Amino acid sequence: MSANADLAAVVARLAGTKVAVIGDVMLDRYVYGGVDRVSPEAPIPVMRVEREQAMLGGAGNVARNLSALGATTTLVGVIGDDIDGAAIVAAVEALPRVSSGLVVEPGRVTTLKTRFVAGGQQLLRTDRETGRAPSAEAATDLMQAIERAIEGASVVVLSDYAKGVLGETALRRAMELARRQRKKVVVDPRGSDYAVYRGASVVTPNRRELEQASGATLPKGAGPNGVEGENERAVEQAARRVLLEAGIEAMLVTLSEQGMTLVQQQARPLHLAAQAREVFDVSGAGDTVVAVLAASLGAGAGLAEAAELANAVAGIVVGKVGTAVAYPDEILHQLHAQDVMGGEAKVLSLEAALDRIAGWRRKGQRIGFTNGCFDLLHPGHVSLLGQARAACDRLVVGLNSDASVKRLKGPERPVQGEAARALVLGSLQSVDLVVIFGEDTPLTLIEAIRPDILVKGADYTVETVVGADIVQSYGGKVVLADLVPGQSTSATIKRLAR
């Protein structure tokens, strides 16, 4: 079995893991817009706000990533009784397989990070937070929540953003419970004294955090395959010094464009080259690494194997805008495809597709949609897809499942199965994404995707195109593509049967 096949087997087991996530829960708010002028009041850009989006950050983003991976999670933290705290509660309730262990402390200011983004680039970030330890009453409730969460989990994550929740007492209690119950502990650390994480299975500092903890200055140069030579040795030496002094089993150092380095007390270091093809936003990538590590360890993977999978998934999320997550089918495509833009990598579930489409929209790209059975792809199909792609920036194709085709075309169809049809479609340069649907019409997909451009062949009229009324209701456009005469799958099948 290949290394990627081994990792794919781990991905298949992630849904069976139970993880307790304890730490600083915050809200990440993104304000998107455009900049086309400078303020007359000061030499600063004027941003025209177009839309806003809020999502879970910090420990909440770890839970969000675990939910996307299919793991069962309990999220423990302290929030305020303010509007941002209420938004966090609502966001947690909306996450599949995530239970809330959140403690609401009256008068506390919920941590809020607001990022202003224009043209795919961050212009400014503002923070609002308390940064203090919970009150005595909230601390008592927090301890009870920690105990319940650890008891029901196979792996424990401590997400420390130095916002006051993981103080000395909470850390000591969490580590004591995990050690007594023989649970693996993954820590996203802060500060210079890692002794507070003594007994942890693995800590995940970035370069700056390792420098702070070790007192060393680490070189930033890299060769074509990641950290090399003196760089490797410097990272390894700094990590081993901290592990020995703090009594921690292992460290996975995230090094941005240089990849990651795994250092274990009783093993040779493992250097992993970065896998991102294109980096748009590293916000929350560390949370993704922690989530994948924890879920993989809970699924029975070894630490080296878990680190390799975390590295692969990090390459997916930094290619998205905002605090993003990765879904199992995306990860499998990343592992299996030689080229991330290969046909198989474009075939996603609706949930994963919506996540990718949201990223395209954050970059200001127009989304097009068309659909069909596409059984025995012919020049007419190619022409329609080419015209559809020319009308938008990204083209999503809804593909009828095998069962749907049988209902529409008869028991002898389709000639090719849905997997084969999807792969062929995804191999076309004009197609950016393929989503298989089981209904007779793509109405559910159209309602979920809300395309800017809806494309069908000119044998339809605008009035007879499924979903045209929905797309037009929010200002979208319906395009009728020219047909190539004499081209149809049914006619091809008849000719073959002669």
C-alpha positions in Angstrom: 0.0 0.0 0.0 1.3 3.5 -0.9 1.9 6.2 1.7 -1.0 8.2 0.3 -3.2 5.1 0.5 -2.3 4.7 4.1 -3.3 8.3 4.8 -6.5 7.8 2.8 -7.3 4.9 5.2 -6.8 7.3 8.1 -9.2 9.8 6.5 -11.9 7.1 6.3 -11.6 6.6 10.1 -11.8 10.2 11.2 -15.6 10.1 11.5 -15.2 7.6 14.4 -13.2 9.9 16.7 -14.3 11.8 19.8 -12.4 14.9 20.7 -12.6 17.4 23.6 -11.5 20.9 22.5 -10.7 23.2 25.5 -9.5 26.7 25.2 -10.0 30.3 24.1 -13.1 30.5 21.9 -13.5 33.7 19.8 -15.4 35.1 16.9 -13.7 35.9 13.6 -15.5 38.6 11.6 -14.6 39.4 8.0 -15.6 42.6 6.3 -15.2 42.4 2.5 -15.3 45.3 0.1 -13.3 47.3 -2.5 -10.8 50.1 -2.4 -10.7 52.7 -5.3 -9.7 55.9 -3.6 -7.6 57.4 -0.8 -9.2 59.4 2.1 -8.9 63.2 1.8 -8.5 63.2 5.6 -5.4 61.1 5.9 -3.2 59.0 3.5 -5.2 55.8 4.1 -7.4 53.8 1.7 -11.2 54.2 1.9 -12.9 50.8 1.8 -16.3 50.4 0.4 -18.0 47.7 2.5 -19.9 45.2 0.4 -20.6 42.3 2.9 -19.7 40.8 6.2 -19.3 37.3 7.5 -18.7 35.9 11.0 -17.4 32.5 12.0 -15.9 30.6 14.9 -12.2 31.4 15.7 -9.6 30.1 18.1 -10.7 26.9 19.8 -14.0 27.3 18.0 -12.2 27.0 14.7 -10.6 23.8 15.8 -14.1 22.4 16.6 -15.3 23.7 13.2 -12.5 21.8 11.5 -13.2 18.7 13.4 -16.9 18.9 12.4 -15.9 19.2 8.8 -13.7 16.1 9.2 -16.7 14.1 10.6 -15.4 13.9 14.2 -17.6 14.2 17.3 -16.5 17.1 19.4 -17.2 18.8 22.7 -16.2 22.5 22.8 -15.3 24.0 26.1 -14.5 27.7 26.7 -15.7 30.9 28.4 -17.6 33.6 26.5 -19.4 36.8 27.5 -23.1 37.5 27.7 -22.8 39.9 24.8 -23.9 39.9 21.1 -20.7 38.3 20.0 -21.1 35.5 22.6 -24.6 34.9 21.4 -23.2 34.6 17.8 -20.7 32.0 19.0 -23.5 30.0 20.7 -25.6 30.0 17.5 -22.6 29.0 15.4 -21.7 26.1 17.7 -25.4 24.9 17.7 -25.3 24.9 13.8 -22.2 22.7 13.6 -22.9 19.0 13.0 -21.6 16.6 15.7 -20.4 19.4 18.0 -21.7 19.7 21.6 -21.4 22.9 23.6 -19.5 23.0 26.9 -19.4 26.8 26.7 -19.6 28.8 30.0 -21.2 32.2 29.7 -19.7 34.7 32.1 -21.8 37.9 32.8 -19.9 41.1 32.0 -17.1 39.4 30.1 -16.1 40.8 26.7 -16.2 38.0 24.1 -13.0 37.9 22.0 -13.7 39.3 18.6 -11.2 39.6 15.7 -12.3 41.7 12.8 -10.4 41.6 9.5 -11.0 44.0 6.6 -10.4 42.4 3.2 -10.3 44.0 -0.2 -9.1 42.4 -3.4 -8.3 39.2 -1.5 -5.8 41.0 0.8 -6.2 42.0 4.5 -6.0 45.8 5.0 -6.5 45.9 8.7 -7.3 43.7 11.8 -8.9 44.9 15.0 -9.2 43.0 18.2 -11.7 43.3 21.1 -11.2 41.1 24.1 -11.0 40.7 27.9 -7.8 38.8 28.2 -8.3 38.0 31.9 -9.0 34.8 33.8 -12.7 33.8 34.4 -14.4 34.9 37.5 -14.5 32.4 40.4 -18.0 31.3 39.6 -17.3 30.9 35.9 -14.0 29.0 36.7 -16.0 26.5 38.8 -18.4 25.9 35.8 -15.4 25.7 33.5 -13.8 22.9 35.6 -17.0 20.9 35.5 -17.2 21.3 31.8 -13.6 20.2 31.3 -14.2 17.1 33.4 -17.3 16.1 31.4 -15.6 16.7 28.0 -12.5 14.7 28.8 -14.4 11.8 30.2 -16.3 11.4 26.9 -13.3 11.9 24.5 -10.5 9.8 23.2 -8.2 12.8 22.4 -7.9 16.2 24.1 -7.1 19.5 22.4 -5.9 22.4 24.4 -6.2 25.6 22.3 -4.3 28.3 24.1 -4.5 31.8 22.7 -3.6 33.5 26.0 -7.0 35.0 26.4 -7.3 33.9 30.0 -9.3 30.6 29.8 -6.4 28.2 30.0 -4.8 29.5 33.2 -2.6 27.5 35.5 -5.5 25.8 37.4 -7.4 24.8 34.2 -4.3 23.5 32.5 -3.2 21.5 35.5 -6.6 19.9 35.9 -7.0 19.1 32.2 -3.6 17.5 32.0 -4.2 15.6 35.2 -7.5 14.2 33.9 -6.1 13.3 30.5 -3.0 11.5 32.1 -5.2 9.6 34.5 -7.5 8.5 31.7 -4.6 7.8 29.3 -5.9 10.3 26.7 -3.6 11.8 24.1 -3.2 15.6 24.4 -2.6 17.9 21.5 -1.6 21.5 22.5 -1.6 24.7 20.4 0.8 26.6 22.8 1.4 30.2 23.7 4.1 31.9 25.8 7.6 30.9 26.6 7.1 28.4 29.5 6.0 25.1 27.9 6.4 23.4 31.3 2.8 24.2 31.9 2.0 21.6 29.1 4.1 18.9 30.8 2.9 15.4 29.8 1.3 16.6 26.5 1.6 14.2 23.5 2.4 16.9 21.0 2.6 20.7 20.9 2.3 22.7 17.6 4.2 26.0 17.8 4.9 28.1 14.7 8.4 29.5 14.0 7.9 32.6 16.1 6.4 30.7 19.0 9.3 28.2 19.0 11.8 31.1 19.0 10.0 32.5 22.0 10.0 29.2 23.9 13.6 28.3 23.1 15.3 31.6 23.1 16.9 30.7 19.7 16.7 32.7 16.4 15.8 30.3 13.6 16.9 30.9 10.0 14.1 31.5 7.5 15.7 30.4 4.2 14.5 27.3 2.5 15.5 25.0 -0.3 13.2 23.5 -2.9 12.0 20.7 -0.6 11.4 22.7 2.6 13.7 23.2 5.6 17.2 21.9 4.7 20.7 21.6 6.1 21.4 24.2 8.8 17.8 25.2 8.9 16.7 21.7 9.8 19.3 21.3 12.5 18.4 24.7 14.0 14.7 23.8 14.2 15.5 20.3 15.6 17.9 21.6 18.2 15.5 24.3 19.4 12.6 21.8 19.6 14.6 19.2 21.4 15.7 21.7 24.0 12.1 22.7 24.8 10.8 19.1 24.8 13.5 18.1 27.3 13.0 21.0 29.6 9.2 20.9 29.5 8.7 17.1 29.6 6.6 16.9 26.4 6.7 13.9 24.1 6.8 15.6 20.7 6.6 18.9 18.8 5.2 19.6 15.3 6.7 23.0 14.2 4.7 24.8 11.5 7.1 26.8 9.3 4.8 28.4 6.7 6.3 28.1 3.2 9.0 25.8 4.6 6.4 23.2 5.6 6.6 21.4 9.0 9.1 19.6 11.1 8.1 16.8 13.6 10.5 16.3 16.4 10.0 13.4 18.9 12.2 12.7 21.9 13.0 9.1 20.8 13.0 9.4 17.0 14.7 11.1 14.1 13.1 14.3 13.0 10.6 14.3 10.1 10.7 17.3 7.7 7.6 17.8 5.6 7.7 20.1 2.6 4.8 22.6 2.2 2.1 21.3 -0.2 0.2 24.4 -1.0 0.1 25.3 -4.7 -1.3 28.8 -4.1 -1.5 30.6 -0.8 -4.4 33.1 -0.3 -4.8 33.2 3.5 -3.0 31.5 6.4 -5.6 32.6 9.0 -6.7 29.6 11.1 -4.3 27.2 9.4 -2.8 26.3 12.7 -6.2 25.4 14.0 -6.6 23.0 11.1 -3.3 21.4 11.8 -4.3 20.8 15.4 -7.7 19.4 14.4 -6.3 16.9 11.9 -3.6 15.8 14.3 -6.1 15.2 17.1 -8.6 13.4 14.9 -5.9 11.3 13.2 -4.5 10.2 16.6 -8.0 9.4 17.7 -8.4 7.3 14.6 -5.3 5.2 15.5 -2.7 6.8 13.4 0.9 7.2 14.5 2.2 10.6 15.2 4.3 10.7 12.0 1.4 9.6 9.9 -0.9 12.2 11.6 1.7 14.9 10.9 1.8 14.0 7.2 -1.9 14.2 6.9 -2.0 17.5 8.8 0.6 18.9 6.4 -1.5 17.8 3.4 -4.7 19.4 4.8 -2.9 22.6 5.6 -2.0 22.9 2.0 -5.8 22.8 1.2 -6.9 25.5 3.7 -4.3 28.1 2.9 -5.5 28.0 -0.7 -8.8 29.4 0.6 -9.7 32.9 1.8 -10.6 33.4 5.5 -10.5 30.8 8.4 -11.3 27.8 6.2 -11.9 24.1 6.8 -11.2 21.0 4.7 -13.7 18.2 4.0 -12.8 14.5 3.7 -13.5 14.3 0.0 -11.2 17.3 -0.6 -8.5 15.6 1.4 -8.8 12.4 -0.5 -8.6 14.2 -3.8 -5.4 16.0 -2.5 -3.9 12.6 -1.7 -4.9 10.8 -4.8 -4.6 13.3 -7.6 -1.2 14.0 -9.2 -2.5 17.4 -10.0 -4.8 19.3 -7.7 -6.7 20.5 -10.7 -7.1 17.0 -12.2 -10.6 15.7 -13.0 -11.1 13.7 -9.8 -10.2 16.7 -7.6 -13.0 18.7 -9.1 -15.7 16.3 -8.0 -17.1 17.3 -4.6 -20.0 16.8 -2.3 -22.4 19.8 -2.1 -21.1 20.7 1.4 -17.5 20.8 0.2 -18.5 22.5 -3.0 -20.3 25.3 -1.2 -17.2 25.9 0.9 -15.0 26.2 -2.3 -17.6 28.4 -4.0 -17.7 30.7 -1.0 -13.9 31.2 -1.4 -14.3 32.1 -5.1 -17.0 34.6 -4.2 -14.7 36.2 -1.6 -12.3 36.9 -4.5 -15.1 38.6 -6.4 -15.5 35.8 -9.0 -18.9 35.2 -10.7 -20.3 31.7 -10.4 -21.9 29.9 -13.3 -24.0 26.8 -13.2 -25.3 24.3 -15.7 -26.5 20.7 -15.4 -27.2 17.5 -17.3 -26.7 13.8 -17.6 -23.6 14.1 -19.8 -23.7 10.4 -20.8 -21.2 9.8 -23.6 -19.7 13.3 -23.8 -20.0 14.7 -27.4 -19.1 18.0 -29.2 -22.4 19.5 -28.3 -21.7 19.0 -24.6 -18.2 20.5 -25.0 -19.6 23.5 -26.9 -22.3 24.2 -24.2 -19.7 23.9 -21.4 -17.3 26.2 -23.2 -20.1 28.8 -23.7 -21.1 28.5 -20.1 -17.5 29.0 -18.9 -17.1 32.1 -21.1 -20.1 33.7 -19.3 -18.6 33.4 -15.8 -15.4 33.2 -13.8 -16.1 29.7 -12.3 -18.3 27.0 -13.8 -20.1 24.5 -11.5 -21.7 21.5 -13.3 -24.6 19.6 -11.7 -24.5 16.0 -12.8 -27.5 13.6 -12.6 -26.7 10.5 -10.5 -27.1 7.0 -12.1 -30.5 6.6 -10.4 -31.7 10.0 -11.6 -30.6 9.2 -15.2 -32.5 5.9 -15.1 -35.7 7.6 -14.1 -35.3 10.3 -16.8 -33.9 8.2 -19.7 -35.0 4.7 -19.1 -33.6 1.5 -17.5 -30.8 1.1 -20.1 -29.2 4.4 -19.2 -26.7 5.7 -18.3 -24.1 4.0 -20.5 -21.4 5.3 -18.2 -21.6 5.4 -14.4 -21.7 8.6 -12.5 -18.1 8.3 -11.3 -16.8 8.0 -14.9 -19.1 10.8 -16.2 -17.9 13.1 -13.4 -14.3 12.3 -14.0 -14.6 13.1 -17.7 -16.4 16.3 -17.0 -13.8 17.3 -14.4 -11.0 16.7 -16.9 -12.3 19.6 -19.1 -10.6 22.9 -18.7 -14.0 24.7 -18.9 -15.3 22.9 -15.8 -14.2 24.1 -12.3 -16.4 21.9 -10.1 -18.7 18.9 -10.5 -21.5 18.1 -8.0 -23.6 14.9 -8.4 -27.3 15.2 -7.5 -29.9 12.5 -7.1 -33.1 14.4 -7.7 -34.7 14.7 -11.2 -34.0 18.4 -11.4 -31.1 20.5 -10.1 -33.4 22.9 -8.1 -31.9 22.0 -4.7 -28.4 22.6 -6.1 -29.4 26.0 -7.6 -31.1 27.1 -4.3 -27.9 26.2 -2.4 -25.3 27.5 -4.8 -27.2 30.7 -5.9 -25.3 31.0 -9.2 -24.8 34.4 -10.8 -25.2 32.8 -14.3 -27.5 29.9 -15.1 -26.8 28.2 -18.5 -28.9 25.8 -20.5 -29.1 24.9 -24.2 -31.1 27.0 -26.7 -33.6 24.2 -27.0 -35.1 25.6 -23.8 -36.7 29.0 -23.2 -35.9 31.1 -20.2 -39.4 30.3 -18.8 -38.7 26.5 -19.0 -35.3 26.5 -17.5 -35.4 25.0 -14.0 -34.4 27.5 -11.4 -34.5 30.5 -13.8 -37.0 32.3 -11.6 -34.8 31.8 -8.5 -31.7 33.1 -10.2 -33.5 36.1 -11.7 -35.1 36.9 -8.3 -31.7 38.0 -6.8 -30.4 39.7 -10.0 -28.7 36.7 -11.6 -28.7 36.0 -15.4 -30.0 33.1 -17.5 -28.0 32.3 -20.6 -29.2 30.0 -23.4 -26.2 28.5 -25.2 -26.2 27.8 -28.9 -26.6 24.1 -29.9 -24.3 22.1 -32.2 -26.6 20.5 -34.9 -26.9 16.7 -35.0 -25.3 16.0 -31.6 -27.0 14.0 -29.0 -26.2 10.9 -26.8 -29.5 9.2 -27.8 -28.6 9.5 -31.5 -25.1 8.1 -30.8 -26.5 5.1 -28.9 -28.9 4.4 -31.8 -26.1 4.5 -34.4 -24.0 2.1 -32.2 -26.9 -0.3 -32.0 -27.3 -0.7 -35.8 
